[in-house]
Amino acid sequence: MHRIRTLALLLVTLAMVISVPAAGVAVGGVATGDETRASGDVTVVSDDQHAIGDSPTLQTQSQDNQSGGEQARNRTGCNYVSLYEETIPSIVQIQLGRGLGSGFVYETSENATYIVTNEHVVGGNESVGIRGSEGDLHNGTVVGATAFADLAVVRVNATSDALEPLDVSNATPRPGQRVAALGSPYGLESTITSGIVSGVNRSMPTEAGRLPNTIQTDAPINPGNSGGPLVDCATGDVLGVNRAGGGENIGFAISAALVDRIVPELIETGEYAYPYLGVRALPLSQPIVEANDLSVTEGVYVAGVLGATPASDALQGADQSVQIDGATVPVGGDVIVAVDDQSVSTREDLLSYLLTETAPEDTIELTIVRDGQEQTVEVTLGERPPTNGA
């Protein structure tokens, strides 16, 4: 179930610098949990509110109530009632004083159960309370967390038939695929909400930058849902970890591809090492294409190479700028059009590849356009320096 235990994540800053969050320098994915905590994504409950979650709640929002909808479920293999019964025993509530979040059983060993949730849910705590779907209570120890991917692992020193792992999908999610979000929105335990995959390979904004390779869904993700799984309706496999609701009918989940690369390292070592390229990158906009007289219209523009970084001997950043319609446009930088023979059309393509396929000390081959000519260069990735204590 868990195939690859060490691979990459990189950081893009809010200024769209492909970089380490505070230093502005690393190509790859991003995430911190601070912004979600600030926005109230961890449900805060009173003593009275905690009791409301004692009864399982089925909140499906599909339109399959009629006989035609039932036939549609039969065709797709999607039945939300069966899904609920099969998956809800693996869902837990994370309890931190007056705060609540969600999680799910990822793995069990001979005498321990490992639960995945969001880093912003555990919030720097070393221990949390775990409440199973049957009301069983456990003490949990946070064994690993990473703010950049907003993932954390909690260990319970016990095993139980009521705490069975969910399978993590190794398939690429598809827009239109039926899904369900499981968790404890507003402290309501054992809740299921339904929807579809609305988009894939999204770049989800956070206060520290952007996390690529995330899933967009219209399944309601409310405060308290964070850390619970987004599951495929037909199989019950985990497609992602719910992180945030971005507005009406818009929610985001950290993809299973990231979960299955990062979580095993958190279980084994408590940490995760992120690759580091060290460039400031921009989307290949029309003004950049015109100002640089480019023959390509898709790719990633290298606006700058930041100091003595892995990219400093291989890539060339912009060395001047021009004004176009009142805007300053960089000129002279390389354009990355492929990595390891995988085409790169957008920054998300580059970030997702590095995030899911590379690690520190890996050597990658970049296909670039420089001075109108296509060429290849090799870069050995470094490890992202620690920033802000993370």
N, C-alpha and C positions, 0 to 999 in steps of 0.2 A: 504494500500500500504506500509505503514511503520510500521512494526510489532514490532520490538524489538528495544528499544531506548537506552539501556545501555548494552554494552558488551565489550569484551576485545581487547586490543592490547598490545603487548609487543615488546621489541626491541632486535635485534641481532646486535652486532657490526661488523665492517668490518673484525675483526680478527675471525669472526664466533663465538663470544661469545654470548650466548643467554643472553641478558642483556640490561640495559639502555645504550644508546649510549655512553655517556662520561664515565660512571662509569663501563661499561662492565658487567652489571648484570641482565638482566631481560629476561625471556622467552617470546617470542612472535614476533609479526610482527614489522616492522620498516618503517620509511620513513622520509626523509627530502627533502625539495624542493630546498635546496641550490645548489646541484650538477646540477640540471636541469637548474636553472637559469644561472649558470656559463657556461653551455654547449650551451647556446643560444636557449633554448626551448621556451622562450617567444619571439615572433617576434618583432623586432625593426623596425619601419617604418619611412620613411620621410613623410612630409606633402603631397607630391605627391603620395606616395604609398598608403596612406589611401584611396584614391579615387578608387583604383582598386577593392575594395571589394563591390562596390555598386550593382553589378549584381550577382544574384545567379549562382553558378557553379555546374554542375553535372559532377563528375569525377569518374565514376564507372570503376573498373578495372577487372570486371568479364569477363569470356569468353562466356557469354550467349548472344552473339550478333546474333547468327544464330537461325534458327527455332528449332533446337535440344535443344539449350540452353533455349529457351522460354518454351519448353515443360518441361525441368528440373525445371524451376521456378514454373510452374504450379503444379508440383508434390510436391515441398517443401513448397509452399505458399510464396515463396520469389520473390518479384518484386521490384527492386530497384527504379523504377520510382514512384510507389505508396508509397514506404517507404519514399522517399524524400519528397513527397507532404504532408505526414501525420506528419512527425517529424520535418522538418526544421523550422516551426513556433516557436518551443520550444527552438531553439538554439540561443544563444546570443554571442556577441563579448564583451570581457572584455577589456576596454581601460584604460591605465595608462600612461599618457604623450605620449611618443614615443613607448611604449610597448603595445603589443596586446596578448591576449589569448582567450580561448573559455570557454563557460559554458552552462548549460542547466537549464531549469525551473524544480525544484524538487517538490515544494509545493506552494500552494497559500492559503491565509487566507482572511478574510473579506476585509482587506485594505492593504495587503502586498503580495509581491511575493518573494519567496526564490530561489536563484540560486546557484547551486553547481559548483565549479571549483577547481583547484589545489591551494594549499597553496603557491607554488612557483610562481604562476601567480599573486596573489595579493601582494606577496612580502613584507608583513608587513604594507602595506598601510591601512588606516582606511576607505578610500572611493575610489571608482573606477567609471568609466563611463561604462554604459551598453548600447549597441546598439542592438536592436532587429532585426529580420530577415527582417522586413518591413522598416527598417531605423529609427524607433522610438528611441529616446535617453532618457535615464533615469540616475539619480544619484543613485548610490548604496552604501550602508554601509556594511562593512565587520563585521558581527556579531559573527563570530567564525572561528577559523582556528587551525589546528594541523599539525605541520611540520612532525611528525613521520608517519602519514598516507598520508601526502601531500594532505589534503582536506581542503576546505574553503567554507563558506557560505556567500553569499552577499544578503542583503535585499533591495528590491526596494519598497518604500512606495507608491505603486500603483498596481492596477490590470488591466488586459487588456485581451480581447479575443485573442490578438496576443501573449500572454504569457501563454500558457497552459502547465501544468506539463506533463512530461513523466512518464510512469509507470516504476518502478524499478523491475526487474525480481527477483523472488524468486526461480527460477529453477537453477540447476547447469549447467553451460555451458559445451558443449561437443565438443571435437576436431572434426573439420570438419564442424561445424555449421557455416552457412553463416552470416556475420556481416557487419556492415558499421560504419566507423568513421565519425563523423559530427563535423564541426567547421570552423575555419578561418586560415588554414595553410598559412603562409607568408602574412597574412592580407587579404586573399581572403575569404570574407564572404560567408556563406551558401554553403559550399563545402561538398560533400559526396565522400568518397573513400570506395571501397569495398574490402572484403577479407573473410577469414574464421578464426575460432578459431584454432590456431595452437597447443596450449597446455594450460593446466589448472594447478592450484596450483603451479605456478612457484614462485621462490624466486628471486625477482628483486633487483639487487644491487643498492645501493645508496652510497654517500660519507660517510654516518654515519652508514651504516649497510645494512641489507637486509629486504625487505618487502615481507612476504609470501602471499599466497592466491591471487596472481595476475594472470591475463590472458595474454597469449601470442597470438599475432595475426599477420597475414601478411598484414592486411589492412594498407596502408601507414599512419604513424603518423609523421607529420612534425612540425617544429617550428611554433607555433601558434595554433596547434591542442590541446595542453595541456588544460585540464579542460573540453573539450567537451566529449560527451558520445560515447561509443562503444555500438551499438544497435543490437539486433537480427533482421535479415532481414525479417523474417516472421511475427513478432509481433510488432516490433518497441520498445519493452521493453529495458530498459537500462541494459546491462550486466556488464558494468564497466565504469570507468572514465579514459579517455586517459591520460597517464602521460609522456611517453617517447618513442621515437624510438631508438631501440638498434642497428640498422644496417639495411642493405638491407633486406627487407621482414621480419623484426623482430621489433615488437612494443609491448608495455606493457600497460595494463589498470588495475587500482585498481578495484577489484571485487565488484559487486553489494552487495554481502554479507557484505563486509566491509562498503560500503557506507550507507546501511540501518541500520547499527548499530551505526555508528559514527555521521552521519549528524544530526539525530534528537537531539542528545545531544548538538551539536554545535548550533543548532537553539534555543534550550531551555536555555542553560547555557553559551554558548560561549566557552566551554572547553570540554575536554574529558579525563577521568581518565584511565590510563593504568595499568593493573595488573603487578605484579612483583614477580618473583620466586626467582631469585638470584643465578643462577648457570652458570658456564661456560661449554658449551656443545659442543661435537664434533660428527661428523658422525661416525658410527660404521664401520671403515675401516678394511681391512684384517689384517694389522699389529696390530691394537688394539685387534681384536679378538684373534690373535695368542698370543700376549704378555699377555693377561688376561686369556687365556685358556677358552674362552667362548663357551658355547654350542649354543648360539644364534648368528645369523648373521644380524639381523635387529633390529633397535632400536636407541636410542640416548645415547651416552656415557657421563657421568658426569665427566668432567675433573677436576672440582673444584667447591666448594661451597663458595660463596663470603661473608665473614663476617657474621654479625648478620642479616641474611636475612630470609625470610619465609622458605627457604629450609634448613636452618642450623641445625634444630633439626630432620630432616627427611631423608635427602639424604647425601650420602658419596661420596666425591670426591677422585680423585687419590692421593695416598700418596707417590708414588715413580715412577721411570721411568726406562726404559731400552733402549738400543740402538739396532735398527734393521736396517741393511743395511745403517748405517750412520745416521739414523733418530731417534730422541728421541720420545719414545712412552710411554704415561702415563699408569700406572698400579694401580689397586686397587679401581677404581671408580665404582659406580653403573651404570647399564644400564636400562634406562627407555624403557619399551616395550609396555606400554598401559597407557592411561589416561581416567579415568571414564569408563573403560571397552571398550574404543575405541583403537584398535591396533595402535601402533606407529612404523612405519618402518623407517622413516627418520625424520630429524629435521623439515622439512616442515610440516609433519603430526602433530607433536607436536605443532609447532608454530601456524599453521592454526586453530587447535582446540582451543587453548587458546585465539587466536585472535577473534574467532567468537562465542565462547560458554562460556567464563568466564569473570568475572569482579573482581575488588579489593574486598577483604573480602570473596570471594567465597572459599569454601573448596573443593579441588579436591583430587581424589584418584589415586595415581600413582602405577602401577604395575612395579616392578623393579626386576632385577637379581643382587644379592649380594652374593659374595663368592659361586657362583654356584647354589644358591637357589633362587627360585622365591618367592617374598613376596609383600605385599601391604603396602603403607604408605599414610598417609593423610597430606596434606599441605594446610594451609590457605593463600591464595595469599594476598600480600600487594599492596600498590599503588606505582608506580614508582616515585622515588624522582625527583624533577625538576633538569634538567641539561641544561646548556647553555641557561638559561632563558626560556626554553620551558616547 
